[in-house]
Amino acid sequence: MATKRTKKKKKTPIKRNTYITRLRELAQEDHPEALYQLAMEYLSGEHLSYHPERALNYLQKSANLYYVPAMVELATSYMMARGVERDYEKAKQWAKRAESLGNKEAYSLLTQINFVQGQDELNKKEYQEALKGYQAGDVEETSHLGECYLYGIGVSCDKDKGLALLHEALDQGYKEAAMVIADAYFFDETLKNDAKALQYYQYGNKDNNKESLFMTGSIYINTYQDYDQGMAYLKKAAQYQSDQAAYQLAVFYLGDNPHVPQDREALKYYLKQALQAKYEDAFEFLDFLHNEQYLKDRDVLSLNDFIALSQIAAKTKRPEDLNRLAFDYFIAKRTDLALQYLKEAANLGHEQSLRLLQSLSINKNDPENSLISAASQGDKIDAMNLASFYFNGIIVEKNTEKALEWLQIAYGRGSYEAGSILGEFYLTGEHVAKDTKKAIPLLEDCAKNNNMRSLMILVDCYEKGIGVVKNKKKVELLKKQIANLENQ
């Protein structure tokens, strides 16, 4: 009986990256753009292994063929010592060539090269002075020289040598070296050792150094989950005027952390300290508390507490703080003071304040209809103002249903802040029926348009699987987007 022949599977050829292959073919023909793109592939490490030396070779060929983007990248490579020894003069030459051919980016690059060169020269001078002091037996300069080696200031980075010099200074009684060693063990990823960091921060704690006290508290809380010890150190740091510690304590006493019970008086006390020290994050935290109270009906602080804190914040004359204080006075039915601060904010260019004053002027005898008329004919800002007023019962009677309606209108007109608030409501079930299928698309749309609130909520969603499947890659992308926005 004949056996049935099995049909052999054809071997399919291995797919090649046709894009890279085509780039190589064009580069061999000295196509300037292809040479440049191939160089960028070597620099990005996405499709080809990171190789700055090969990238430099292709950039030079492309730049010599008068391809301007390659000139800019070549100048950058010489400035950053990327694939080549640092050479500021060559960096300037290529940047000037690009500028002469009309490249606008080259002008700012020249400024950057001059700054980096100047900083490099200062670093070298700093290293030489530290070395001279070390050779003369100056213990402070011994520590300073250790920092130079530790961070590559004016000399090639050598962490082992840096730590050895810092220990030498510490052994000679220079306690400040301990803080540098501690920071290295805590912040440097290659040296990371929280136990050692804690050991060296203790030197500063004995002298009530506010930075070391704060860092000790942070390590106890974040690394060892020891909130009793951690909070005690943070309180002591705040006692010695650490605005960062005061801010962290205020955040803890809000009561969102299960390890720290809510304490409104402590929250108010430490937030006041952080605001008086003009700690930037404290101002944002006050905004957050305001939204929690008046958008989410959360009982955080009394109205008088908010007014007192907003008055401290408003002393900086930041328009957003003046605007917030105006809203507090509106809620307190102190229209005279509300309008006073609203005008101050408007005079400093705060758009929401300016538009609100214009809206109220339509019909002074009927402010509610003035607001409705402005919002009906206006744009997202007018609609957002009216939504806020309905939420808070400012000028108009409190009406959550109307507030949500105007919030939706504001989003439809392009207010991604309104969209993010709606998305959060659908996610948590506040004011509306909980519906993650509505929440996530709203938040994703606002995040695409760089709304910070939506980005931060989505990070939490993708980390914990709230309304979506857990996705670490998505979390990293969102965090990168947040970092880029914060650095702008």
C-alpha positions in Angstrom: 0.0 0.0 0.0 1.5 3.3 -1.1 2.0 5.8 1.7 0.6 9.2 1.3 3.2 11.7 0.6 3.2 14.7 3.0 3.6 18.0 1.3 6.8 19.8 2.4 6.4 23.3 3.7 8.3 25.8 1.7 10.9 27.7 3.7 10.0 31.3 3.8 12.8 33.7 3.5 13.6 35.7 6.7 12.1 39.2 6.4 14.7 41.9 6.2 14.2 45.4 7.4 13.6 46.9 3.9 13.7 50.5 5.2 17.3 50.1 6.6 18.3 48.1 3.5 17.1 50.9 1.3 18.8 53.5 3.4 22.1 51.6 3.1 21.7 51.3 -0.7 21.1 55.1 -1.0 23.9 55.9 1.4 26.3 53.9 -0.8 25.3 56.2 -3.6 26.1 59.2 -1.3 22.5 60.3 -1.0 22.8 63.1 1.7 19.4 62.5 3.3 19.9 58.8 3.4 23.3 59.2 5.0 21.7 61.5 7.6 18.8 59.1 8.3 21.2 56.1 8.7 23.2 58.1 11.2 20.1 58.9 13.2 19.2 55.2 13.2 22.6 54.5 14.8 22.0 57.3 17.4 18.4 56.3 18.3 19.2 52.6 18.7 15.7 51.7 17.6 16.3 49.7 14.4 20.1 49.5 14.7 22.3 49.0 17.7 23.4 52.3 19.2 26.8 53.2 17.6 27.7 56.9 17.8 31.0 56.3 16.0 29.3 54.9 12.9 26.7 57.7 13.2 29.4 60.3 13.1 30.9 58.9 9.9 27.6 59.1 8.1 26.9 62.6 9.5 30.3 63.8 8.2 29.6 62.5 4.7 26.1 64.0 4.7 27.3 67.4 6.1 30.0 67.5 3.4 27.3 67.2 0.9 25.7 70.3 2.3 22.8 68.6 4.0 21.9 71.1 6.8 20.3 68.8 9.4 23.4 66.7 9.3 25.5 69.8 10.0 23.4 70.5 13.1 23.7 66.9 14.4 27.5 66.9 13.7 27.9 70.1 15.7 25.9 68.5 18.5 28.2 65.4 18.4 31.3 67.5 18.7 29.8 69.5 21.6 28.6 66.4 23.5 31.6 64.2 22.6 29.2 61.8 21.0 31.3 59.3 19.0 34.2 61.7 18.9 36.5 63.7 21.2 34.8 66.9 22.4 35.9 69.8 20.1 34.0 73.1 20.7 35.7 74.8 17.8 34.5 72.2 15.3 31.1 72.2 16.9 30.9 76.0 16.3 32.2 75.7 12.7 29.4 73.2 11.7 26.7 75.2 13.6 27.8 78.4 11.8 27.7 76.6 8.4 24.1 75.5 9.1 23.1 79.0 10.3 24.6 80.5 7.1 22.3 78.2 5.1 19.2 79.5 6.9 18.8 76.9 9.7 17.1 78.6 12.6 18.0 75.8 15.1 21.7 76.5 14.5 21.5 79.9 16.2 20.3 78.5 19.5 22.8 75.6 19.2 25.6 78.1 18.9 24.4 79.8 22.1 24.3 76.4 23.8 27.8 75.4 22.6 29.2 78.7 24.0 27.4 78.1 27.3 28.6 74.5 27.6 32.2 75.5 26.7 32.1 78.2 29.3 30.8 75.8 31.9 33.4 73.2 30.9 36.1 75.8 31.5 34.7 76.7 34.8 34.5 73.1 35.8 38.2 72.6 34.9 39.1 75.6 37.0 37.0 74.3 39.8 38.8 70.9 39.6 42.2 72.6 39.6 41.4 74.7 42.6 40.1 71.7 44.5 43.3 69.7 43.6 45.5 72.6 44.7 43.6 72.8 48.0 43.8 69.0 48.5 47.6 69.0 47.9 47.9 71.8 50.5 46.0 69.7 53.1 42.7 71.6 53.0 40.1 69.1 54.3 37.2 71.0 52.7 38.9 71.0 49.3 39.6 67.2 49.8 35.8 66.8 50.0 35.3 69.1 47.0 37.9 67.1 44.9 35.9 64.0 45.8 32.8 65.6 44.4 34.7 66.5 41.2 35.7 62.9 40.6 32.3 61.5 41.7 30.4 63.7 39.2 33.1 64.2 36.5 33.4 68.0 37.2 36.4 69.2 35.2 37.9 65.7 35.2 37.0 62.2 34.0 34.4 60.6 36.3 35.9 58.1 38.7 33.4 57.2 41.4 35.7 55.0 43.4 38.3 57.7 43.6 35.6 60.2 44.5 34.3 58.2 47.3 37.8 57.5 48.7 38.5 61.2 48.8 35.2 62.0 50.5 35.9 59.3 53.1 39.3 60.8 53.6 37.7 64.2 54.3 35.1 62.6 56.6 37.8 60.7 58.6 39.5 64.1 59.1 36.3 65.5 60.7 34.7 67.2 57.8 31.0 66.1 58.4 29.7 67.8 55.2 31.4 65.0 53.2 28.9 62.5 54.7 26.0 64.3 53.0 27.7 64.0 49.6 28.4 60.3 50.2 24.8 59.7 51.3 23.4 61.5 48.3 25.6 59.4 46.0 24.3 56.1 47.6 20.7 57.3 47.3 20.6 59.1 43.9 23.2 57.4 41.8 21.8 54.3 40.1 25.2 52.6 39.9 25.9 53.1 43.6 22.3 52.8 44.8 22.3 51.5 48.4 19.6 53.0 50.7 21.0 51.3 53.9 24.4 53.0 53.3 22.7 56.3 52.4 20.8 56.2 55.7 24.1 55.5 57.6 25.7 58.6 56.2 22.7 60.9 56.5 22.9 60.2 60.3 26.0 62.5 60.4 23.8 65.4 59.4 20.9 64.4 61.6 23.1 64.8 64.7 23.5 68.5 63.7 19.8 68.9 62.7 20.7 69.4 59.0 17.2 69.8 57.4 18.2 68.1 54.1 19.6 65.0 55.8 16.6 64.9 58.2 14.2 65.0 55.2 16.1 62.3 53.3 16.2 60.1 56.3 12.4 60.4 56.7 11.9 59.7 53.0 14.0 56.5 53.2 12.2 55.2 56.3 8.9 55.8 54.6 9.6 54.7 51.0 12.2 52.0 51.5 11.3 50.5 54.9 7.6 51.4 55.1 8.3 52.7 58.6 5.9 55.6 58.9 6.4 56.2 62.6 10.2 56.8 62.2 9.7 58.5 58.8 7.1 61.0 59.9 9.1 61.8 63.0 12.1 62.8 60.9 10.0 64.8 58.4 8.5 66.7 61.3 12.0 67.5 62.7 13.1 68.6 59.2 10.1 70.9 58.9 10.9 72.2 62.4 14.3 73.3 61.0 12.6 75.0 58.0 12.6 72.3 55.4 9.8 73.5 53.0 10.0 70.2 51.2 9.3 68.3 54.4 6.4 70.6 55.3 4.9 70.0 51.9 5.2 66.2 52.2 3.6 66.3 55.7 0.7 68.3 54.4 0.1 65.7 51.6 0.3 62.9 54.2 -2.2 64.6 56.5 -4.8 64.9 53.8 -5.5 61.2 54.8 -5.2 59.5 51.4 -2.4 57.3 52.7 -3.7 54.4 54.8 -0.7 54.6 57.1 -1.3 58.3 58.1 -4.7 59.3 59.6 -6.3 62.5 58.3 -5.5 65.6 60.4 -6.9 68.8 59.1 -5.1 71.1 61.6 -1.7 69.5 60.7 -2.6 69.7 57.0 -3.3 73.4 57.3 -0.2 74.0 59.5 2.3 72.4 57.2 0.8 73.7 54.0 0.9 77.2 55.4 4.6 76.7 56.1 5.3 75.4 52.6 3.3 78.3 51.0 5.2 80.9 53.1 8.4 79.3 51.9 7.1 79.7 48.3 7.6 75.9 47.7 6.2 75.5 44.1 4.5 72.1 44.6 2.5 73.6 47.6 0.7 76.0 45.3 -0.3 73.1 43.0 -1.4 71.1 46.0 -3.6 74.0 47.1 -5.3 74.0 43.7 -5.8 70.2 44.0 -7.4 70.6 47.5 -9.7 73.4 46.0 -10.8 71.0 43.2 -11.3 68.2 45.7 -13.6 70.4 47.8 -15.6 72.2 45.2 -15.7 69.8 42.2 -15.9 66.6 44.1 -17.8 67.7 47.2 -15.0 66.4 49.5 -14.9 68.1 52.9 -11.2 69.0 53.1 -10.9 72.4 54.8 -13.2 75.1 55.9 -13.9 78.1 53.6 -12.1 80.3 56.1 -9.1 78.0 56.0 -9.0 78.1 52.2 -9.2 81.9 52.2 -6.4 82.2 54.7 -4.2 79.8 52.6 -5.1 81.5 49.4 -4.2 84.9 50.9 -0.7 83.6 51.6 -0.4 82.2 48.0 -1.8 85.4 46.5 1.1 87.4 48.1 3.3 86.1 45.3 1.0 88.0 42.8 0.6 84.9 40.6 -2.6 85.4 38.6 -3.9 81.9 39.2 -3.6 82.4 43.0 -5.4 85.7 42.8 -8.1 84.1 40.7 -8.5 81.3 43.2 -8.8 83.8 46.1 -11.5 85.6 44.1 -13.5 82.4 43.8 -13.1 81.8 47.6 -14.6 85.2 48.3 -17.4 84.6 45.8 -18.3 81.4 47.8 -18.1 83.4 51.0 -20.6 85.9 49.5 -17.9 88.7 49.7 -18.5 90.0 46.2 -16.6 93.2 46.8 -13.4 91.4 47.6 -14.0 88.8 45.0 -14.2 91.4 42.3 -11.1 93.2 43.7 -8.9 90.1 43.3 -10.6 89.1 40.0 -9.5 92.5 38.6 -6.0 92.1 40.0 -5.7 88.7 38.2 -7.2 90.1 35.0 -4.7 93.0 35.0 -1.9 90.5 35.2 -3.3 88.7 32.1 -5.3 85.8 33.7 -7.7 85.0 30.9 -10.4 83.2 33.0 -10.6 86.3 35.3 -10.8 88.7 32.4 -13.5 86.7 30.6 -15.5 86.4 33.9 -15.4 90.2 34.4 -16.6 90.7 30.9 -19.4 88.2 31.4 -20.6 89.8 34.6 -20.7 93.2 32.9 -23.3 92.2 30.4 -26.2 92.6 32.8 -25.1 93.8 36.3 -28.6 93.4 37.7 -28.9 89.8 36.6 -25.5 88.1 37.0 -26.9 84.5 36.3 -28.3 85.5 32.9 -25.1 87.5 32.2 -23.1 84.3 32.7 -25.5 82.2 30.7 -25.6 84.7 27.9 -21.8 84.9 27.7 -21.4 81.1 27.9 -24.0 80.5 25.2 -22.3 82.9 22.8 -18.7 82.4 23.9 -16.1 79.7 23.9 -14.7 77.0 26.2 -13.5 79.5 28.9 -17.0 81.0 29.4 -18.6 77.6 29.5 -16.0 76.4 32.0 -16.6 79.4 34.2 -20.3 78.8 34.3 -19.8 75.1 35.0 -17.5 76.0 38.0 -20.1 78.5 39.3 -22.9 75.9 39.1 -20.7 73.3 40.9 -19.9 75.7 43.7 -23.0 77.8 44.0 -21.2 81.0 43.2 -23.5 83.9 42.1 -25.9 81.2 40.8 -27.8 78.5 42.8 -25.7 75.3 43.1 -26.9 72.9 40.4 -24.8 69.8 39.6 -26.9 68.8 36.6 -26.4 72.2 35.0 -22.7 72.2 35.9 -22.2 68.8 34.2 -24.1 70.1 31.1 -21.8 73.2 30.8 -18.7 71.0 31.5 -19.7 68.9 28.5 -20.2 72.0 26.4 -16.8 73.3 27.4 -15.2 70.0 26.4 -17.0 70.1 23.1 -15.5 73.5 22.5 -12.0 72.2 23.1 -11.4 72.4 26.9 -9.4 69.4 27.7 -9.4 70.4 31.3 -13.2 70.0 31.3 -12.8 66.7 29.5 -10.4 65.4 32.0 -12.8 66.3 34.9 -15.6 64.6 33.1 -13.4 61.5 32.5 -12.5 61.4 36.2 -16.2 61.6 37.2 -17.1 58.7 35.0 -14.1 56.8 36.3 -15.0 57.3 40.0 -18.8 57.6 39.8 -18.8 61.1 41.3 -21.9 63.2 40.1 -22.5 60.6 37.3 -23.1 56.9 37.0 -19.7 55.1 37.0 -18.8 54.1 33.4 -15.2 53.3 32.5 -16.2 52.8 28.9 -16.9 56.5 28.8 -14.1 57.5 31.1 -11.1 56.0 29.3 -11.8 57.4 25.8 -12.3 60.9 27.4 -9.1 60.7 29.3 -7.2 59.3 26.3 -8.4 62.1 24.1 -7.3 64.8 26.6 -4.0 63.0 27.3 -3.2 63.1 23.5 -3.6 66.9 23.8 -1.1 67.1 26.7 -3.6 67.5 29.6 -1.6 66.8 32.7 -4.6 65.7 34.9 -5.6 63.1 32.3 -2.0 61.8 31.9 -1.6 61.3 35.6 -5.0 59.5 36.0 -4.2 57.2 33.0 -0.8 56.3 34.6 -2.8 55.1 37.7 -5.3 53.3 35.4 -2.7 51.4 33.4 -0.6 50.6 36.5 -3.6 49.2 38.5 -5.8 47.9 35.6 -8.6 50.3 36.3 -10.9 50.3 33.3 -8.1 49.0 31.1 -5.7 46.0 31.0 -2.5 46.6 32.9 0.2 47.8 30.5 3.7 48.7 31.7 4.8 50.0 28.3 1.9 52.4 28.2 2.7 53.6 31.7 6.3 54.4 30.7 5.1 56.3 27.6 2.7 58.3 29.7 5.3 59.1 32.3 7.7 60.2 29.5 5.0 62.5 28.2 4.5 63.9 31.6 8.3 64.5 32.1 8.5 66.2 28.7 5.7 68.6 29.7 7.2 69.3 33.1 10.5 70.2 31.4 9.0 72.6 28.9 
